[in-house]
Amino acid sequence: MSYAFVQDIPATWDTYLGIADALGGAAPEGLVIHVAGPTEEGFRMIGIWDSREAWDRFRDDRLRSIFERLAGGSRVQPTYRELNIVHLLSRPSTLQTRDGRARRSTSPDMHHLPDGGSARSVVP
C-alpha cells in the first residue's frame, strides 16, 4: 500500500540543503515523490513512498545518521503526520516521440497506486 507523510522540522533551510547534498541526487528505492520547502518555523517535507516499509528502510539505513550528524545533537524533533493517500493529482507527462522530440500528453495521466487504487491527472 502507498504511504505518505508530512514532516515539519524546526531547523534551518541550510540544514535541509546539507541533508539533500549528503543523500545525493538519485531517488532512493521506493520513493514516488518528495517535495520540500522552507517555512516560518524551519522546513516542511512531504514524501510519497511505494510502502511504509520502503520509507522505514530508507529512514533507518540512510537518513537517520545524516540528520543526526547535520543537526549536531540539537534535539530537533520533527512533527510527523502520516497521510492515507486517497486521491493523487499530477500534471500530464511529457512524452518522447520516436524521432526524439518531447511532446506533452494531451490526455490526463493515470496513476496506478501500488495498493490497486488509481488516480488521474487533472492539471493541464
GUSEFI-285394 format. One record per residue: x, y, z of N, C-alpha, C in turn; residue in one letter. Coordinates in nm, 3 decimals, padded with zeros to 5 digits. Layout:
! residues N
X; Y; Z; X; Y; Z; X; Y; Z; A;
...
! end
This chain:
! residues 124
00.084; -00.117; 00.000; 00.000; 00.000; 00.000; 00.089; 00.124; 00.000; M;
00.051; 00.226; -00.077; 00.126; 00.352; -00.080; 00.127; 00.414; 00.058; S;
00.232; 00.492; 00.083; 00.250; 00.555; 00.213; 00.294; 00.699; 00.192; Y;
00.237; 00.791; 00.266; 00.275; 00.932; 00.255; 00.286; 00.992; 00.393; A;
00.364; 01.100; 00.403; 00.379; 01.171; 00.529; 00.413; 01.316; 00.504; F;
00.390; 01.396; 00.607; 00.429; 01.537; 00.610; 00.514; 01.554; 00.735; V;
00.631; 01.619; 00.721; 00.716; 01.646; 00.835; 00.746; 01.795; 00.841; Q;
00.723; 01.856; 00.955; 00.764; 01.993; 00.982; 00.885; 01.985; 01.074; D;
00.997; 02.041; 01.029; 01.121; 02.027; 01.103; 01.171; 02.166; 01.142; I;
01.187; 02.191; 01.272; 01.233; 02.321; 01.319; 01.385; 02.335; 01.308; P;
01.432; 02.339; 01.185; 01.575; 02.356; 01.157; 01.587; 02.447; 01.035; A;
01.704; 02.498; 01.011; 01.722; 02.592; 00.901; 01.713; 02.524; 00.765; T;
01.685; 02.605; 00.664; 01.684; 02.555; 00.527; 01.822; 02.505; 00.489; W;
01.927; 02.566; 00.541; 02.063; 02.518; 00.516; 02.082; 02.375; 00.568; D;
02.016; 02.342; 00.679; 02.021; 02.205; 00.730; 01.960; 02.110; 00.629; T;
01.843; 02.148; 00.573; 01.782; 02.065; 00.470; 01.875; 02.048; 00.351; Y;
01.935; 02.158; 00.304; 02.024; 02.150; 00.188; 02.143; 02.059; 00.217; L;
02.192; 02.060; 00.339; 02.301; 01.970; 00.377; 02.258; 01.824; 00.373; G;
02.137; 01.798; 00.419; 02.082; 01.661; 00.415; 02.067; 01.616; 00.270; I;
02.007; 01.702; 00.187; 01.986; 01.668; 00.046; 02.119; 01.644; -00.024; A;
02.219; 01.727; 00.006; 02.351; 01.711; -00.055; 02.416; 01.579; -00.012; D;
02.404; 01.546; 00.116; 02.463; 01.421; 00.167; 02.396; 01.298; 00.107; A;
02.267; 01.308; 00.075; 02.195; 01.195; 00.016; 02.225; 01.177; -00.132; L;
02.269; 01.283; -00.198; 02.294; 01.275; -00.342; 02.166; 01.298; -00.420; G;
02.179; 01.297; -00.553; 02.066; 01.332; -00.637; 01.974; 01.219; -00.678; G;
02.016; 01.096; -00.661; 01.934; 00.982; -00.706; 01.820; 00.955; -00.609; A;
01.703; 00.929; -00.663; 01.588; 00.895; -00.579; 01.610; 00.757; -00.517; A;
01.585; 00.744; -00.387; 01.600; 00.614; -00.323; 01.493; 00.515; -00.371; P;
01.524; 00.389; -00.358; 01.430; 00.285; -00.398; 01.300; 00.298; -00.318; E;
01.189; 00.297; -00.389; 01.059; 00.305; -00.325; 01.000; 00.444; -00.318; G;
01.080; 00.548; -00.348; 01.028; 00.685; -00.343; 00.946; 00.714; -00.467; L;
00.825; 00.766; -00.448; 00.740; 00.807; -00.559; 00.763; 00.956; -00.586; V;
00.754; 01.038; -00.481; 00.778; 01.182; -00.494; 00.818; 01.240; -00.360; I;
00.905; 01.342; -00.366; 00.949; 01.413; -00.247; 00.945; 01.562; -00.279; H;
00.886; 01.639; -00.191; 00.886; 01.784; -00.204; 00.928; 01.844; -00.070; V;
00.995; 01.959; -00.075; 01.039; 02.025; 00.047; 01.047; 02.175; 00.022; A;
01.030; 02.251; 00.128; 01.044; 02.395; 00.118; 01.053; 02.458; 00.255; G;
01.110; 02.579; 00.259; 01.124; 02.649; 00.387; 00.989; 02.698; 00.439; P;
00.976; 02.702; 00.570; 00.858; 02.755; 00.637; 00.905; 02.858; 00.740; T;
00.812; 02.924; 00.804; 00.850; 03.021; 00.908; 00.917; 02.953; 01.027; E;
00.887; 02.826; 01.049; 00.943; 02.754; 01.164; 01.065; 02.669; 01.128; E;
01.097; 02.655; 01.001; 01.207; 02.568; 00.959; 01.186; 02.523; 00.817; G;
01.156; 02.393; 00.799; 01.123; 02.343; 00.667; 01.022; 02.230; 00.676; F;
00.951; 02.208; 00.566; 00.850; 02.102; 00.557; 00.889; 02.008; 00.445; R;
00.875; 01.879; 00.473; 00.897; 01.776; 00.371; 00.769; 01.695; 00.357; M;
00.737; 01.660; 00.233; 00.625; 01.573; 00.204; 00.679; 01.460; 00.118; I;
00.653; 01.338; 00.158; 00.703; 01.223; 00.084; 00.592; 01.125; 00.054; G;
00.597; 01.068; -00.065; 00.508; 00.959; -00.102; 00.597; 00.842; -00.142; I;
00.573; 00.729; -00.081; 00.654; 00.609; -00.099; 00.566; 00.494; -00.147; W;
00.629; 00.395; -00.209; 00.557; 00.274; -00.251; 00.492; 00.205; -00.133; D;
00.559; 00.210; -00.017; 00.507; 00.141; 00.102; 00.569; 00.202; 00.228; S;
00.508; 00.174; 00.341; 00.564; 00.217; 00.470; 00.699; 00.150; 00.492; R;
00.713; 00.026; 00.449; 00.838; -00.046; 00.466; 00.953; 00.020; 00.388; E;
00.925; 00.069; 00.267; 01.028; 00.137; 00.188; 01.075; 00.264; 00.260; A;
00.979; 00.342; 00.314; 01.016; 00.462; 00.390; 01.097; 00.426; 00.513; W;
01.051; 00.328; 00.591; 01.122; 00.288; 00.713; 01.265; 00.245; 00.681; D;
01.282; 00.169; 00.575; 01.415; 00.121; 00.535; 01.507; 00.239; 00.501; R;
01.457; 00.332; 00.420; 01.537; 00.450; 00.383; 01.569; 00.534; 00.506; F;
01.470; 00.559; 00.589; 01.491; 00.639; 00.710; 01.596; 00.576; 00.800; R;
01.585; 00.446; 00.824; 01.676; 00.378; 00.916; 01.815; 00.358; 00.857; D;
01.823; 00.323; 00.728; 01.951; 00.289; 00.666; 02.032; 00.411; 00.620; D;
01.964; 00.519; 00.581; 02.038; 00.632; 00.524; 02.011; 00.765; 00.592; R;
01.886; 00.797; 00.614; 01.852; 00.933; 00.657; 01.888; 00.963; 00.801; L;
01.862; 00.871; 00.890; 01.879; 00.897; 01.034; 02.021; 00.943; 01.068; R;
02.122; 00.872; 01.022; 02.260; 00.909; 01.058; 02.300; 01.043; 00.998; S;
02.254; 01.073; 00.877; 02.285; 01.203; 00.815; 02.219; 01.315; 00.893; I;
02.093; 01.298; 00.929; 02.021; 01.401; 01.003; 02.085; 01.425; 01.139; F;
02.119; 01.318; 01.208; 02.181; 01.333; 01.341; 02.314; 01.406; 01.331; E;
02.392; 01.375; 01.229; 02.521; 01.441; 01.213; 02.503; 01.589; 01.181; R;
02.411; 01.624; 01.091; 02.394; 01.763; 01.049; 02.317; 01.846; 01.150; L;
02.229; 01.785; 01.226; 02.155; 01.859; 01.327; 02.242; 01.885; 01.449; A;
02.356; 01.818; 01.457; 02.455; 01.845; 01.562; 02.405; 01.824; 01.703; G;
02.320; 01.727; 01.724; 02.273; 01.698; 01.859; 02.182; 01.805; 01.915; G;
02.121; 01.885; 01.830; 02.037; 01.995; 01.876; 01.902; 01.949; 01.929; S;
01.876; 01.821; 01.924; 01.750; 01.764; 01.969; 01.631; 01.817; 01.889; R;
01.655; 01.843; 01.763; 01.548; 01.885; 01.673; 01.450; 01.769; 01.660; V;
01.325; 01.795; 01.693; 01.223; 01.691; 01.685; 01.119; 01.731; 01.581; Q;
01.112; 01.659; 01.472; 01.012; 01.693; 01.371; 00.871; 01.658; 01.416; P;
00.775; 01.736; 01.366; 00.634; 01.700; 01.379; 00.604; 01.611; 01.259; T;
00.553; 01.494; 01.285; 00.540; 01.392; 01.182; 00.395; 01.348; 01.173; Y;
00.338; 01.353; 01.052; 00.199; 01.312; 01.032; 00.191; 01.215; 00.915; R;
00.130; 01.101; 00.937; 00.107; 01.007; 00.828; -00.013; 01.055; 00.747; E;
-00.017; 01.015; 00.621; -00.124; 01.055; 00.533; -00.169; 00.934; 00.452; L;
-00.296; 00.897; 00.462; -00.353; 00.789; 00.384; -00.389; 00.845; 00.246; N;
-00.322; 00.800; 00.141; -00.344; 00.853; 00.007; -00.478; 00.801; -00.046; I;
-00.568; 00.894; -00.072; -00.698; 00.860; -00.125; -00.713; 00.918; -00.266; V;
-00.646; 01.030; -00.291; -00.660; 01.099; -00.418; -00.525; 01.159; -00.456; H;
-00.479; 01.138; -00.578; -00.349; 01.186; -00.624; -00.367; 01.255; -00.758; L;
-00.324; 01.380; -00.768; -00.331; 01.456; -00.893; -00.190; 01.490; -00.938; L;
-00.167; 01.490; -01.067; -00.040; 01.536; -01.120; -00.061; 01.588; -01.261; S;
00.038; 01.656; -01.311; 00.031; 01.707; -01.447; 00.049; 01.592; -01.544; R;
-00.004; 01.609; -01.666; 00.023; 01.508; -01.770; 00.173; 01.501; -01.796; P;
00.219; 01.386; -01.831; 00.362; 01.367; -01.852; 00.406; 01.420; -01.988; S;
00.536; 01.440; -01.999; 00.595; 01.475; -02.126; 00.638; 01.345; -02.194; T;
00.594; 01.326; -02.314; 00.625; 01.205; -02.389; 00.737; 01.233; -02.488; L;
00.816; 01.133; -02.516; 00.919; 01.147; -02.618; 00.873; 01.072; -02.741; Q;
00.873; 01.142; -02.856; 00.830; 01.080; -02.980; 00.943; 00.994; -03.036; T;
00.912; 00.914; -03.137; 01.013; 00.824; -03.193; 01.131; 00.898; -03.253; R;
01.107; 01.020; -03.301; 01.218; 01.097; -03.358; 01.294; 01.177; -03.252; D;
01.264; 01.154; -03.123; 01.339; 01.213; -03.014; 01.285; 01.346; -02.964; G;
01.179; 01.397; -03.023; 01.122; 01.523; -02.977; 01.032; 01.501; -02.856; R;
01.032; 01.599; -02.767; 00.945; 01.592; -02.649; 00.808; 01.646; -02.686; A;
00.705; 01.580; -02.636; 00.568; 01.623; -02.661; 00.488; 01.603; -02.534; R;
00.414; 01.704; -02.495; 00.330; 01.694; -02.376; 00.204; 01.614; -02.410; R;
00.170; 01.523; -02.325; 00.050; 01.442; -02.344; -00.074; 01.532; -02.337; S;
-00.170; 01.509; -02.424; -00.293; 01.587; -02.420; -00.400; 01.520; -02.335; T;
-00.377; 01.397; -02.298; -00.474; 01.327; -02.213; -00.418; 01.316; -02.072; S;
-00.504; 01.312; -01.974; -00.458; 01.301; -01.836; -00.384; 01.171; -01.813; P;
-00.285; 01.177; -01.725; -00.212; 01.057; -01.685; -00.295; 00.981; -01.583; D;
-00.285; 00.850; -01.587; -00.349; 00.767; -01.486; -00.238; 00.713; -01.397; M;
-00.250; 00.735; -01.270; -00.150; 00.688; -01.175; -00.207; 00.568; -01.102; H;
-00.144; 00.455; -01.119; -00.187; 00.334; -01.051; -00.106; 00.321; -00.923; H;
-00.174; 00.325; -00.813; -00.108; 00.315; -00.685; -00.080; 00.168; -00.654; L;
00.030; 00.141; -00.581; 00.068; 00.003; -00.554; -00.039; -00.079; -00.487; P;
-00.134; -00.017; -00.416; -00.237; -00.094; -00.347; -00.356; -00.124; -00.437; D;
-00.343; -00.094; -00.568; -00.452; -00.124; -00.660; -00.541; -00.008; -00.690; G;
-00.530; 00.100; -00.613; -00.608; 00.220; -00.641; -00.549; 00.293; -00.760; G;
-00.614; 00.397; -00.803; -00.560; 00.476; -00.913; -00.604; 00.620; -00.896; S;
-00.531; 00.708; -00.963; -00.567; 00.849; -00.964; -00.536; 00.903; -01.102; A;
-00.611; 01.002; -01.146; -00.593; 01.057; -01.280; -00.553; 01.203; -01.270; R;
-00.463; 01.246; -01.359; -00.423; 01.386; -01.362; -00.537; 01.471; -01.409; S;
-00.551; 01.589; -01.350; -00.648; 01.685; -01.397; -00.586; 01.821; -01.420; V;
-00.458; 01.837; -01.390; -00.389; 01.964; -01.409; -00.329; 01.964; -01.548; V;
-00.363; 02.063; -01.637; -00.306; 02.063; -01.772; -00.160; 02.100; -01.774; P;
! end
